[in-house]
Amino acid sequence: MDLRALVDKDVSLTETALAKVKLAPPPRSHLRKVAEDFLEMARAYFEDAKHFRERGELEKALANVNYAHGWLDAGARVGLFDVGEDDQLFTLSE
């Protein structure tokens, strides 16, 4: 698989994961702000990945999309995100 195809695949996968994530902590919980921060970081890296892909900077795009998905995985694993027990898109602990 060439680098462009890998970036496109990972962007698509992370886009699907972002659409699935729901914040798990209740609105007044102190963990809500942590969950919001994790999601904001994931979205920012994802947007950067798309930007770099458009510019043809595929190595940077790949790094950014993987950081984005890493934030989503970490949030799902520690319970900040409800991902419907999806262990295909996310790394869950059980």
N, C-alpha and C positions, 0 to 999 in steps of 0.2 A: 504494500500500500504506500503510495507516495505521500509526501508531507501535506499537501493540500487536501487530499482525501481524509487523512487522519484528523486534521484540524476541523474539517467540515463535519466529520462524524462526532468528534468530541463536543463541538459547539451545539450540534443537534441534541446530543444526549444531555448536556447540561441545561439547555433550554427546556427540555422535557422535565428535568429534575426541578428546575426553578418553578415551573408551573404547578408542580405537585406539592411543594413545601407549604405547610401551614404552621403558623406560630403556635407552639404548644402551651407556653405559660399563660396564665390568666392575665388580663390587662393590668391589674394592679400589682402583680408580682414583680419583685426586683429582678427576676430572671427574664422578664419580658423585654427589658432594655438590652440585655445580653443577646437574646434571640434576634431582636431587631438589628443589632450591630452585626451579628454573624450574617444575616440576610443581606444587609447593606453592603458588606464586604464582598459577598458572593456576586451580587449584582454589579458592583463596580468592576471587579475583575472580569466578569462576563462581558460587560460593555467594552472594556479595554481589549479583550480578545477579539471581538468583532471589529473593532477599529483597526487593530494590527492586521487582521486577515484582509480587510479591505485595502490596506496599504501594501499588501504583499509581504509583510514581515511575519512569515509563517512561524518561525521559531518563537518569537515573542507572543504570537497568538496562541500557540500551543501551551506555552508556560502559563499564560494568563487564564486560559480556560481550565487548565488543571488546578490552578489555585482556586478558581471559583468553585469547582466541584469539591475540592478539599474542604472549603468552608461549609458547604452543604453537608458533606459526609460527617464532619466533626459535629455540626449542630444536630444532625439526626442521631448520631451515636450517643450523645450526652443528653438527649431528650428535649432539646430546645425546639425541635421541629417535629411535627406530626407528619410522617410520610406514608402512613397507611401500611406499615410493616413491609414496605417495598425493599427487599434485599437484592434487587437487581440493579436499581438505580443508585442505591445508597449502601454504605457499609454499616450494618447494624451490629450490635454486640451479641445478640442471641440468634 
